[in-house]
């Protein structure tokens, strides 16, 4: 049996952290190797935090924020989206596999979506699969 990959999840306070709380209340299960760090907004997650998490031993990092247009701070998730592009480019430049980072939008009423994102990333990292391969297999 392969070990569960350690994934750092930066969750915004207003949507994704609330969804994680609701997932717990609803007894939805996700891998125990997910380490949730609550941030006030996904836009506050600086690329250095992602790189530091990966350098300190995390197998993957997922940033989870409010859906676009629904940010409590108006444009924080748009900032997160712009930073995600910088992070992807930086990872590529450093030779770090792109599947080790992901950005996901989840509202506070979507604990199933959050759990699905956690499980999918964990399975992808365990199998060494990229999102591009999964999309091709799904016929997208």
Secondary structure, DSSP 4 states (H G I P E B T S, - for coil): -PPPPPEEEEEETTTHHHHHHHHHHTT----TTEEEEEES-GGG--HHHHHHHHHTT-SEEEEEEPPTT--TTSSHHHHHHHHHHHHHHHHHHHT--GGGEEEEE--TT-HHHHHHHHHHHHHHHHHT--HHHHHHHTT-
